[in-house]
Amino acid sequence: MKYCVETFDLTKNYGDFAAVDTLKMKINNKSIFGFLGPNGAGKTTTIKMLTCLSLPTTGTATVAGNDILKNPNEVRQKIGMIPQMVSLYGDLTVKENIQLCGDFYGVPRDLRDSRADELMEMVDIKYAENKPVSQLSGGMKQKASVVASLIHQPDILFLDEPTIGLDPTTKRVLWDMVEELNSEGRSIILCSHDMYEVELLCDDVGIINRGVLAAFDTPQGLKDTMINERKSEKTSRSSNITKIVEEIQKEASPEENTSFNKIKDYVEKKNRDSMELSIMISNLDEKIVNHLEKLPITYKITKQHSGRIVIEMEDSEESVTQIISSIIEKNGNITSISTKDPSLEDVFVRVTAKKEKVGEE
Amino acid sequence: MVETKKMMWMFKKDIMVLWRHKPRLIALILFPIIMITLFGYGMGGTLTNIPVVVVSQSNGPVTDATLNAIKSTSLYDVVNIINDPNKGKQMVMDGQAKAAIILPTNYDDMQSQTPKNVIIDADSSDQMATGALIPTTQALFSQISNQLGIQELQSMGLSSSVAQSSQIQVQSQTSSQLLSSPAATASGGINFQNIVNSINFQINKLYGNISYIDFLVPGLAMVVLFSCMFGMGESIAGERERGELARLFMTPTSITTIVGGKILSKLTIETGRAVILIVVAIILFGIVIAGSMLLTLLLLVLVALCFVGFGIMISARVSTQEDYMQMVQPITLPMMFMSGVFYPVETMPWIFQKIAYILPLTYANDALRAVMLKGVGIGAIWVDVVVLLGFTALFFGLGVRGFNRDV
């Protein structure tokens, strides 16, 4: 099986509103897939349909090789889900909740109990097995939910905002667990607004917006696409400027033409080979900024708060060395330095904003 | 210190929320309308139109006058006038009438010295109806008896003034007071007692002397079972609201199984509660179950099943507990008052009587009282049982069919 999930024009309408609109998506088997989207984009509705908690209006999907409409019980047997919309019984203990889930999935009693012990040990909740779930903290409830969702050893695990409201330590425990489950051969579908989490864990990322799949690639692939798009936009802008300058040059004097040629070269070079460097200087002053601005490799300097400057400059290793040397020369104390590549968050904002504009049109 | 602006915001917010939950809003408005209509028209406190059968075994002016008097009394609704006392009694036992008023064969014989024995065969299992019927009927025949006595005195040639004096007093006093009146003693030598008390009134309680607590317990058991419908809101709508049901819906489990489990637990709890009530009533108040204990228990289970089904039908599609409660309230409380638990169905206006016969509680109440108070067997309540089974099947069918797996 190549894909753990494949959707075929999956659609869910609420009245006239299409929460999910003819969604076509293929999720690689045994991968960790990050399913992103702004609030109300259709993520949860899609997950509900894939987990057989809601019927599609039209279209269908296969999950673990089974059609969600034709074989919902086979789908249910092969998936597990961790909140946000699914809860354990607050008045039952952790162990009782797990036993209940095991029995509902038809796991034999001995196997159920041994797996429950093993999973509780894994997520470190064994010590609270006899506590009512209502008395547990958010993190412990989440751990208990993980155990209940894994008791039948599902092939695919859906996680809907699994780390929301959790402390950093518990988050890391869950992340480790997700990676471990994936290394055991399970496919993971992770819905999250935490871009760091998605970037850290996911092999592939899909961004849904207004019910349609707006982007789908690896995290790096999405970022590269964004870099390329930016470059392409810059090249297009540069070409427009060059055309304008050439039009003006037709009526200009030879002296003026020399200046215009310099402008053309500058624009072309800047748009062809520019990069952004973010530097934190603890004793940043005007003297250093002025000095950097005068360098021929520098296009633009933007001052930010707490001594950080973002330099738009020529894209070369020599240029970076020259910038650092110039700062040190002016007694600048560099505390951090990083290139300013787009993050997954930048990709998310760009993809969803782009679609919004299309929608507005 | 009260901050008016914020307080008004809270008020406004609650009104807005209510306005946006249309089923809740409609139910909220309907509830007081139903209740006031019900109590205003149906249960004003005075019982009227209690169905009675009159057994008339003689013909003549006295019988005619008596029948007219009975018919013109608003308490009675004469369902039939027959001449067979056994048939009259049977009609009461079959539930067609709450009492049979049996006029004797010598009722019209003014010459007869034998007392006229008027018998009332009353359905003592219905305390409300019997409690109203017996004193009213007794007073009616006492008055008839007095009037007959006066006519007798007049026919014996006593002065019209004595007769008139007697008549005035008959209208305002009881017969025992009349006997000691000066007018009566002034006419020396005549036995006024025999003349004035020409009718003997005999009360025959068909199911013996049933105490109020005996009468109350089946009704209370019904109320206990009935209240399980409120619990169904928490059980299904609440679990749905908290996302607990979603966990079960994610497993390869049919809705019928999940609903079946819910039924089983509710059935056990609610039947258990009703049994506890009856056992405590037996221990503390010595109530007597006239019929079979097993049949009583089976009826409790059936009634609980029916109400649990009703709860499931309503909760199948609502998403919050509050919506469930608001929807169920305008149905449950009027049902309790219209089904004969507190007031006899037959005494209600016709429209409420018609409604009562489409309410499962009416049949549940009828069957349970019949078994517990009258001591009847399944043969006498089979119609109730069949109707309850029908309601139960309908509720479960609609509940499972309408059950929304969407979370």
Interface residues (C-beta under 8 A of the other chain):
Chain A: K48 T51 C52 L53 S54 L55 P72 N73 E74 R76 Q77 I79 M81 P83 M85 V86 S87 L88 Y89 G90 C101 F104 Y105 G106 A148
Chain B: R242 G243 E244 A246 R247 L248 F249 M250 T251 P252 T253 R405 D406 V407
